């Protein structure tokens, strides 16, 4: 009888095990400071940004993947309705995360996936007193894990958890020597609390934060 009980407890614990709880996240997301700089490209259809650390070294790139038929449709259809796909890669062109949206007719729903294609977050855009607001939810439970709220100019954003505590900031005004390194059109800094756990939740939050400018541009 005791053996049966032990086996029951063992298999019950297995059924509750989450294989993604303790998995190693991509090294790109182990940083706490990200500096994003838009690559100037006139007459462009797709956006592209370079990502740097706080030492000024490039650690990645964000690219918008757009097909030929999408380029043609952008001349005919409001881009706010069209799907988009953003890929975050490291300096070795290794995929770190993907952010994608399907066709939409109102406030967009965006999916964050890891390099294996597993969903790690769901982003929903909200309308809140002319301030851009995005919620990030667990794709399995649906629980909100973070919220990103901007000012009316969409220049500065606060990142908070579901209890309202601050997790980080997004700021378009850089301080110190870093502002002298970059000279292109659109740039901003994403800062995450160093004490925040290294998990898929951080992947979802950082991926959303560093692509926020692209998402807003595709929603206007």
C-alpha positions as CSV (number, residue, x, y, z in Angstrom):
1,X,0.0,0.0,0.0
2,X,2.8,2.4,0.9
3,X,4.5,1.6,-2.5
4,X,1.3,2.5,-4.3
5,X,1.0,5.8,-2.4
6,X,4.6,6.7,-3.3
7,X,4.0,6.0,-7.0
8,X,0.8,8.0,-6.9
9,X,2.6,11.0,-5.3
10,X,5.4,10.8,-7.8
11,X,3.2,10.7,-10.9
12,X,1.0,13.4,-9.5
13,X,4.0,15.7,-9.2
14,X,5.0,14.9,-12.8
15,X,1.6,16.0,-14.1
16,X,2.1,19.4,-12.4
17,X,5.6,19.9,-13.8
18,X,6.0,22.8,-16.2
19,X,8.8,22.1,-18.6
20,X,9.4,25.8,-19.3
21,X,9.7,27.0,-15.7
22,X,13.4,26.2,-15.4
23,X,14.6,26.1,-19.0
24,X,17.5,28.3,-19.9
25,X,16.5,31.5,-21.8
26,X,18.4,32.9,-24.7
27,X,21.5,34.8,-23.6
28,X,20.3,37.9,-25.4
29,X,17.7,38.3,-22.6
30,X,20.1,38.0,-19.7
31,X,21.0,41.7,-20.0
32,X,19.2,44.4,-18.1
33,X,20.0,47.4,-20.3
34,X,19.2,47.6,-24.0
35,X,19.8,50.6,-26.4
36,X,17.8,50.4,-29.6
37,X,18.8,52.4,-32.6
38,X,16.8,52.6,-35.8
39,X,18.7,51.9,-39.1
40,X,17.9,54.7,-41.5
41,X,16.7,53.4,-44.8
42,X,14.8,55.8,-47.1
43,X,11.8,54.5,-49.1
44,X,11.8,51.4,-46.8
45,X,8.9,49.0,-46.5
46,X,10.3,47.2,-43.4
47,X,11.7,48.5,-40.2
48,X,15.1,47.5,-38.8
49,X,16.8,48.3,-35.5
50,X,20.2,47.6,-34.0
51,X,20.4,46.6,-30.3
52,X,23.3,47.6,-28.1
53,X,24.3,47.0,-24.5
54,X,25.3,49.7,-22.0
55,X,28.9,49.5,-23.1
56,X,28.0,50.5,-26.7
57,X,28.6,47.0,-28.1
58,X,26.0,45.6,-30.5
59,X,24.3,42.5,-29.1
60,X,21.5,42.0,-31.6
61,X,19.2,43.3,-34.3
62,X,15.4,43.5,-34.8
63,X,14.1,43.0,-38.3
64,X,10.7,43.2,-39.8
65,X,10.0,40.3,-42.2
66,X,7.7,41.4,-45.0
67,X,6.8,39.5,-48.1
68,X,6.4,40.9,-51.6
69,X,2.6,40.7,-51.5
70,X,2.6,42.6,-48.2
71,X,4.7,45.4,-49.7
72,X,2.2,45.7,-52.5
73,X,-0.8,45.7,-50.1
74,X,0.7,48.5,-48.0
75,X,0.0,50.8,-50.9
76,X,-3.7,49.8,-50.9
77,X,-4.6,48.8,-47.3
78,X,-4.3,50.5,-44.0
79,X,-1.2,49.0,-42.4
80,X,-2.9,48.9,-39.0
81,X,-5.0,46.1,-40.3
82,X,-2.2,44.1,-41.8
83,X,-0.1,41.3,-40.2
84,X,3.5,41.8,-39.2
85,X,6.4,39.7,-38.0
86,X,9.4,41.0,-36.1
87,X,12.5,38.8,-35.5
88,X,15.0,39.4,-32.7
89,X,18.4,37.9,-33.5
90,X,21.8,38.1,-31.8
91,X,25.0,39.3,-33.5
92,X,25.5,35.8,-34.9
93,X,22.1,36.0,-36.6
94,X,20.7,33.3,-34.2
95,X,17.0,33.8,-33.6
96,X,16.2,34.9,-30.0
97,X,12.5,35.6,-30.2
98,X,9.7,36.4,-32.7
99,X,6.8,38.9,-32.3
100,X,3.9,38.5,-34.7
101,X,0.4,39.7,-35.4
102,X,-2.3,38.4,-37.7
103,X,-4.9,40.5,-39.5
104,X,-6.6,42.9,-37.2
105,X,-9.5,45.3,-37.3
106,X,-9.3,47.0,-33.9
107,X,-6.9,46.7,-30.9
108,X,-4.2,44.3,-31.9
109,X,-3.3,40.9,-30.3
110,X,0.4,40.1,-30.7
111,X,2.2,36.8,-29.9
112,X,5.7,36.4,-28.5
113,X,7.5,33.1,-29.3
114,X,10.9,31.7,-28.3
115,X,13.4,30.3,-30.8
116,X,11.6,27.0,-30.8
117,X,8.3,28.6,-31.7
118,X,6.8,28.1,-28.3
119,X,4.5,30.9,-27.1
120,X,5.9,32.8,-24.1
121,X,3.6,35.8,-24.1
122,X,0.5,37.4,-25.5
123,X,0.4,41.1,-26.0
124,X,-2.8,43.1,-26.2
125,X,-3.0,46.7,-27.0
126,X,-5.5,48.8,-25.0
127,X,-7.0,52.2,-25.4
128,X,-6.6,54.3,-22.3
129,X,-7.0,58.1,-22.3
130,X,-4.8,58.6,-25.4
131,X,-1.9,56.8,-23.7
132,X,-0.5,53.7,-25.5
133,X,-1.0,50.7,-23.2
134,X,0.0,47.1,-23.7
135,X,-0.7,44.1,-21.4
136,X,1.5,41.0,-21.5
137,X,-0.2,37.7,-20.4
138,X,0.9,34.2,-19.8
139,X,-0.2,32.2,-23.0
140,X,-1.3,29.2,-21.0
141,X,-3.1,30.6,-17.9
142,X,-4.1,33.9,-19.4
143,X,-2.8,35.7,-16.3
144,X,-1.4,39.2,-16.8
145,X,2.3,39.3,-16.0
146,X,3.1,42.9,-16.9
147,X,1.8,46.1,-18.3
148,X,3.6,48.8,-20.4
149,X,2.0,52.3,-20.3
150,X,3.3,55.3,-22.2
151,X,2.8,59.0,-22.0
152,X,0.7,60.9,-24.6
153,X,3.8,61.4,-26.8
154,X,4.7,57.7,-26.7
155,X,8.2,58.7,-25.7
156,X,8.4,57.3,-22.2
157,X,6.9,54.1,-20.8
158,X,6.6,52.4,-17.4
159,X,6.8,48.6,-17.2
160,X,4.9,47.3,-14.1
161,X,3.9,43.8,-12.9
162,X,0.3,42.7,-12.2
163,X,0.6,44.2,-8.7
164,X,1.6,47.6,-10.0
165,X,5.2,47.4,-8.9
166,X,7.7,48.9,-11.4
167,X,9.8,46.4,-13.4
168,X,11.5,48.8,-15.8
169,X,11.3,51.8,-18.1
170,X,11.5,52.7,-21.7
171,X,13.0,56.1,-22.4
172,X,13.8,58.1,-25.5
173,X,16.0,60.6,-23.7
174,X,19.4,59.0,-23.1
175,X,21.8,60.4,-20.5
176,X,25.6,60.4,-20.4
177,X,28.0,59.3,-23.1
178,X,25.5,56.8,-24.7
179,X,23.6,59.6,-26.4
180,X,26.7,60.6,-28.3
181,X,27.2,57.2,-29.8
182,X,24.0,57.0,-31.8
183,X,23.0,59.5,-34.5
184,X,20.1,57.9,-36.4
185,X,16.4,58.8,-36.5
186,X,14.8,56.9,-33.7
187,X,16.4,55.5,-30.6
188,X,15.4,54.5,-27.1
189,X,16.6,52.8,-23.9
190,X,15.0,49.8,-22.2
191,X,16.0,49.3,-18.6
192,X,14.8,46.2,-16.6
193,X,15.1,45.7,-12.8
194,X,18.3,43.6,-12.4
195,X,16.5,41.6,-9.6
196,X,13.8,40.3,-12.0
197,X,13.9,36.6,-12.5
198,X,15.5,35.1,-15.6
199,X,12.5,33.3,-17.1
200,X,10.2,33.2,-20.1
201,X,8.3,36.0,-18.5
202,X,11.4,38.2,-18.8
203,X,11.7,37.1,-22.5
204,X,8.1,38.2,-23.1
205,X,8.6,41.5,-21.3
206,X,11.9,42.4,-22.9
207,X,10.9,41.3,-26.4
208,X,7.8,43.5,-26.1
209,X,9.7,46.5,-24.7
210,X,12.5,46.6,-27.3
211,X,10.0,46.3,-30.2
212,X,7.5,48.8,-28.8
213,X,8.5,51.5,-31.3
214,X,7.9,49.1,-34.2
215,X,4.6,47.9,-32.8
216,X,3.4,51.5,-32.4
217,X,4.5,52.4,-35.9
218,X,2.5,49.5,-37.3
219,X,-0.5,50.5,-35.3
220,X,-0.7,54.1,-36.6
